[in-house]
Amino acid sequence: MVIFEQLDLSNIEEYISYLKTALKEEPNLMTITEVDEEGIKARMLDPLFHHSTSILAKENGIVVGRIEYHFYGCIQGGYKMAYVNWVYVLKAYRHKGIAQMLFLEFEKDCKKNNIDQYFLIRATNEDANRFYNQFENAELNEVPLLRKYLTLHS
């Protein structure tokens, strides 16, 4: 059974362990070359990073996936948006619906905060395209950008 938790200081060590596994398994997909444990812990206390939310997917007490995002808005039009900074599921746990569940948890938070749409810069490999093509009310752009409408405006 998969459970979801928001990343905080109480589960930071579990997150760091997950990140080390991800870096070891697929270093080419990570945006880091080493896990900076002290830097990660310091960022958890930095007010700038309080604007980002990470939801961890855990199975049998082990972090197996994560989605990170932040909300922002346009003052001029009042449009509320979210940007997905990162989504990743460990290789051994893929094709079990975990990434979809992470997006559903994220979308619950979006709806709670009246977010109109979200964006992410997506991977364009075959597996990623198959995954993102399943999204409803979403369009895949050539840039490669995913824009998903959570509310429809006339």
DAJOUR-V325283 format. One record per pair of residues at least 12 apart in sequence whose C-alpha atoms are under 10 Angstrom apart, sorted by the first residue. I is the first residue (numbers start at 1). J is the second residue. D is the distance in Angstrom with one decimal. If there is no record, write none. Layout:
i=I j=J d=D
i=I j=J d=D
This chain:
i=1 j=58 d=8.3
i=1 j=59 d=6.0
i=1 j=60 d=7.2
i=1 j=61 d=9.8
i=2 j=56 d=9.8
i=2 j=57 d=6.3
i=2 j=58 d=5.4
i=2 j=59 d=4.8
i=2 j=60 d=7.6
i=2 j=61 d=9.0
i=2 j=62 d=9.6
i=2 j=63 d=9.5
i=2 j=64 d=9.1
i=2 j=97 d=9.8
i=2 j=98 d=7.7
i=2 j=101 d=8.9
i=3 j=56 d=8.2
i=3 j=57 d=5.8
i=3 j=58 d=5.3
i=3 j=59 d=6.6
i=3 j=60 d=8.8
i=3 j=61 d=8.7
i=3 j=62 d=9.9
i=3 j=63 d=9.4
i=3 j=98 d=9.9
i=3 j=101 d=9.6
i=3 j=102 d=9.9
i=4 j=55 d=6.4
i=4 j=56 d=5.5
i=4 j=57 d=4.8
i=4 j=58 d=6.2
i=4 j=59 d=9.0
i=4 j=63 d=9.2
i=4 j=65 d=9.5
i=4 j=66 d=9.2
i=4 j=101 d=9.0
i=4 j=102 d=8.0
i=4 j=105 d=7.9
i=5 j=54 d=8.4
i=5 j=55 d=5.6
i=5 j=56 d=5.2
i=5 j=57 d=6.8
i=5 j=58 d=7.8
i=5 j=63 d=9.5
i=5 j=66 d=9.6
i=5 j=105 d=9.8
i=6 j=53 d=7.1
i=6 j=54 d=5.7
i=6 j=55 d=4.5
i=6 j=56 d=6.0
i=6 j=57 d=9.0
i=6 j=66 d=9.4
i=6 j=67 d=9.7
i=6 j=68 d=9.7
i=7 j=44 d=9.0
i=7 j=53 d=7.4
i=7 j=54 d=5.4
i=7 j=55 d=6.0
i=7 j=56 d=6.4
i=7 j=57 d=10.0
i=7 j=66 d=9.1
i=7 j=68 d=9.4
i=8 j=41 d=9.4
i=8 j=44 d=7.2
i=8 j=45 d=9.6
i=8 j=53 d=9.4
i=8 j=54 d=8.6
i=8 j=55 d=9.6
i=8 j=56 d=10.0
i=9 j=41 d=7.7
i=9 j=44 d=7.1
i=9 j=45 d=8.9
i=11 j=56 d=9.3
i=11 j=63 d=9.3
i=12 j=37 d=9.3
i=12 j=40 d=8.5
i=12 j=41 d=7.4
i=12 j=44 d=8.8
i=13 j=37 d=8.7
i=13 j=41 d=9.1
i=13 j=63 d=10.0
i=14 j=56 d=9.6
i=14 j=58 d=9.5
i=14 j=61 d=8.7
i=14 j=62 d=6.9
i=14 j=63 d=6.3
i=14 j=64 d=9.7
i=15 j=40 d=9.9
i=15 j=56 d=7.8
i=15 j=57 d=10.0
i=15 j=58 d=9.8
i=15 j=62 d=8.7
i=15 j=63 d=6.3
i=15 j=64 d=8.9
i=15 j=65 d=9.2
i=15 j=66 d=8.8
i=16 j=35 d=7.5
i=16 j=36 d=8.9
i=16 j=37 d=6.9
i=16 j=40 d=8.3
i=16 j=41 d=9.4
i=16 j=63 d=9.2
i=17 j=35 d=9.3
i=17 j=37 d=9.7
i=17 j=62 d=8.8
i=17 j=63 d=8.0
i=17 j=64 d=9.9
i=18 j=56 d=9.8
i=18 j=58 d=10.0
i=18 j=62 d=7.7
i=18 j=63 d=5.7
i=18 j=64 d=6.5
i=18 j=65 d=7.9
i=18 j=66 d=9.2
i=18 j=89 d=9.5
i=18 j=90 d=8.0
i=19 j=32 d=10.0
i=19 j=34 d=9.4
i=19 j=35 d=7.1
i=19 j=37 d=9.9
i=19 j=63 d=9.0
i=19 j=64 d=9.3
i=19 j=65 d=9.3
i=19 j=66 d=9.6
i=19 j=88 d=9.8
i=19 j=90 d=9.2
i=20 j=34 d=8.0
i=20 j=35 d=6.4
i=20 j=36 d=9.8
i=20 j=37 d=9.8
i=21 j=64 d=9.4
i=21 j=90 d=7.7
i=21 j=91 d=9.7
i=22 j=64 d=9.1
i=22 j=65 d=9.4
i=22 j=88 d=8.5
i=22 j=89 d=8.3
i=22 j=90 d=6.1
i=22 j=91 d=8.1
i=23 j=35 d=8.0
i=23 j=90 d=9.8
i=25 j=90 d=8.2
i=25 j=91 d=7.7
i=25 j=92 d=10.0
i=26 j=90 d=9.0
i=26 j=91 d=8.6
i=29 j=88 d=9.3
i=29 j=123 d=9.6
i=30 j=86 d=10.0
i=30 j=88 d=9.4
i=49 j=70 d=9.4
i=50 j=70 d=9.2
i=51 j=69 d=8.5
i=51 j=70 d=6.0
i=51 j=71 d=7.5
i=51 j=72 d=9.1
i=52 j=68 d=6.7
i=52 j=69 d=5.5
i=52 j=70 d=4.6
i=52 j=71 d=7.7
i=52 j=83 d=9.5
i=52 j=84 d=9.4
i=52 j=85 d=8.6
i=53 j=67 d=8.2
i=53 j=68 d=5.5
i=53 j=69 d=5.4
i=53 j=70 d=6.1
i=53 j=71 d=9.0
i=53 j=84 d=9.6
i=53 j=85 d=9.5
i=53 j=106 d=9.2
i=53 j=109 d=9.9
i=54 j=66 d=6.6
i=54 j=67 d=5.6
i=54 j=68 d=4.2
i=54 j=69 d=6.6
i=54 j=70 d=8.9
i=54 j=84 d=9.8
i=54 j=85 d=9.4
i=54 j=86 d=8.8
i=54 j=87 d=9.4
i=54 j=102 d=10.0
i=54 j=106 d=9.1
i=55 j=67 d=5.4
i=55 j=68 d=6.4
i=55 j=69 d=8.8
i=55 j=87 d=9.5
i=55 j=102 d=7.2
i=55 j=103 d=9.5
i=55 j=105 d=7.8
i=55 j=106 d=7.6
i=56 j=68 d=8.8
i=56 j=87 d=10.0
i=56 j=88 d=10.0
i=56 j=89 d=9.8
i=56 j=102 d=7.9
i=56 j=105 d=9.9
i=57 j=88 d=10.0
i=57 j=89 d=8.5
i=57 j=98 d=7.3
i=57 j=99 d=8.7
i=57 j=101 d=8.4
i=57 j=102 d=6.9
i=57 j=105 d=9.8
i=58 j=98 d=9.4
i=59 j=93 d=9.1
i=59 j=98 d=9.8
i=63 j=89 d=9.1
i=63 j=90 d=8.8
i=64 j=88 d=8.5
i=64 j=89 d=5.8
i=64 j=90 d=5.5
i=64 j=91 d=8.8
i=64 j=92 d=8.6
i=64 j=93 d=6.7
i=64 j=94 d=9.2
i=64 j=98 d=8.5
i=64 j=99 d=9.9
i=65 j=87 d=7.5
i=65 j=88 d=5.5
i=65 j=89 d=4.0
i=65 j=90 d=6.1
i=65 j=91 d=9.6
i=65 j=93 d=8.2
i=65 j=94 d=9.2
i=65 j=98 d=7.2
i=65 j=99 d=7.3
i=65 j=102 d=7.9
i=66 j=86 d=7.6
i=66 j=87 d=5.6
i=66 j=88 d=5.6
i=66 j=89 d=6.6
i=66 j=90 d=9.2
i=66 j=98 d=9.2
i=66 j=99 d=8.1
i=66 j=102 d=7.1
i=66 j=103 d=9.6
i=67 j=84 d=7.3
i=67 j=85 d=7.6
i=67 j=86 d=5.5
i=67 j=87 d=4.3
i=67 j=88 d=6.7
i=67 j=89 d=8.9
i=67 j=99 d=8.2
i=67 j=102 d=6.3
i=67 j=103 d=7.4
i=67 j=105 d=9.2
i=67 j=106 d=7.6
i=68 j=83 d=8.7
i=68 j=84 d=5.9
i=68 j=85 d=5.4
i=68 j=86 d=5.1
i=68 j=87 d=6.5
i=68 j=88 d=9.3
i=68 j=102 d=9.6
i=68 j=103 d=10.0
i=68 j=106 d=8.6
i=69 j=82 d=6.7
i=69 j=83 d=5.5
i=69 j=84 d=4.3
i=69 j=85 d=5.1
i=69 j=86 d=7.1
i=69 j=87 d=9.0
i=69 j=106 d=8.1
i=69 j=118 d=9.4
i=69 j=119 d=9.7
i=69 j=120 d=9.2
i=70 j=82 d=5.5
i=70 j=83 d=5.6
i=70 j=84 d=6.8
i=70 j=85 d=7.5
i=70 j=110 d=9.7
i=70 j=118 d=9.6
i=71 j=83 d=6.5
i=71 j=84 d=9.0
i=71 j=109 d=10.0
i=71 j=110 d=8.3
i=71 j=113 d=8.8
i=71 j=115 d=7.8
i=71 j=118 d=8.7
i=72 j=115 d=8.8
i=72 j=118 d=9.9
i=73 j=115 d=8.8
i=73 j=116 d=9.6
i=78 j=116 d=9.8
i=79 j=114 d=9.5
i=79 j=115 d=7.9
i=79 j=116 d=6.6
i=79 j=117 d=8.6
i=80 j=110 d=9.3
i=80 j=113 d=8.7
i=80 j=114 d=7.1
i=80 j=115 d=4.9
i=80 j=116 d=5.3
i=80 j=117 d=7.1
i=80 j=118 d=8.7
i=81 j=110 d=8.5
i=81 j=113 d=9.8
i=81 j=114 d=8.9
i=81 j=115 d=5.4
i=81 j=116 d=5.8
i=81 j=117 d=5.2
i=81 j=118 d=5.4
i=81 j=119 d=7.8
i=81 j=149 d=9.6
i=81 j=150 d=9.5
i=82 j=106 d=9.7
i=82 j=107 d=9.7
i=82 j=110 d=7.5
i=82 j=115 d=6.9
i=82 j=116 d=8.2
i=82 j=117 d=6.5
i=82 j=118 d=4.5
i=82 j=119 d=6.4
i=82 j=120 d=8.7
i=83 j=117 d=8.8
i=83 j=118 d=5.5
i=83 j=119 d=4.9
i=83 j=120 d=5.8
i=83 j=121 d=8.9
i=83 j=147 d=9.7
i=84 j=103 d=9.6
i=84 j=106 d=9.1
i=84 j=118 d=7.2
i=84 j=119 d=6.2
i=84 j=120 d=5.0
i=84 j=121 d=7.9
i=84 j=122 d=9.4
i=84 j=146 d=10.0
i=85 j=119 d=9.0
i=85 j=120 d=6.8
i=85 j=121 d=8.1
i=85 j=122 d=9.8
i=86 j=120 d=8.2
i=86 j=121 d=8.9
i=86 j=122 d=9.2
i=87 j=99 d=7.5
i=87 j=102 d=8.3
i=87 j=103 d=8.7
i=87 j=120 d=9.6
i=87 j=122 d=9.4
i=88 j=102 d=9.5
i=89 j=102 d=9.5
i=95 j=127 d=9.9
i=95 j=131 d=9.7
i=99 j=131 d=8.9
i=100 j=131 d=8.5
i=100 j=132 d=9.7
i=100 j=134 d=9.6
i=100 j=135 d=9.3
i=103 j=135 d=10.0
i=107 j=150 d=8.3
i=110 j=150 d=8.3
i=111 j=150 d=7.8
i=111 j=151 d=9.1
i=114 j=150 d=8.9
i=114 j=151 d=8.7
i=115 j=149 d=9.2
i=115 j=150 d=7.1
i=115 j=151 d=7.9
i=116 j=148 d=8.8
i=116 j=149 d=6.3
i=116 j=150 d=5.2
i=116 j=151 d=5.1
i=116 j=152 d=7.8
i=116 j=153 d=8.8
i=117 j=137 d=10.0
i=117 j=138 d=9.4
i=117 j=147 d=6.9
i=117 j=148 d=5.5
i=117 j=149 d=4.5
i=117 j=150 d=5.0
i=117 j=151 d=6.9
i=117 j=152 d=9.0
i=118 j=138 d=9.5
i=118 j=146 d=8.0
i=118 j=147 d=5.9
i=118 j=148 d=5.6
i=118 j=149 d=6.9
i=118 j=150 d=7.7
i=119 j=138 d=9.8
i=119 j=145 d=6.9
i=119 j=146 d=5.5
i=119 j=147 d=4.9
i=119 j=148 d=6.7
i=119 j=149 d=9.2
i=120 j=144 d=8.7
i=120 j=145 d=6.0
i=120 j=146 d=5.6
i=120 j=147 d=7.3
i=120 j=148 d=9.2
i=121 j=141 d=9.9
i=121 j=143 d=8.3
i=121 j=144 d=6.1
i=121 j=145 d=5.0
i=121 j=146 d=6.6
i=121 j=147 d=9.4
i=122 j=140 d=9.0
i=122 j=141 d=9.8
i=122 j=143 d=9.3
i=122 j=144 d=6.2
i=122 j=145 d=6.2
i=122 j=146 d=6.8
i=123 j=144 d=7.6
i=123 j=145 d=9.2
i=124 j=140 d=10.0
i=124 j=142 d=9.6
i=124 j=144 d=7.2
i=124 j=145 d=9.7
i=132 j=146 d=8.0
i=133 j=146 d=9.8
i=135 j=148 d=8.0
i=136 j=148 d=7.8
i=136 j=149 d=8.7
i=136 j=150 d=9.6
i=137 j=149 d=5.8
i=137 j=150 d=7.6
i=137 j=151 d=9.3
i=137 j=152 d=9.1
i=138 j=150 d=8.9
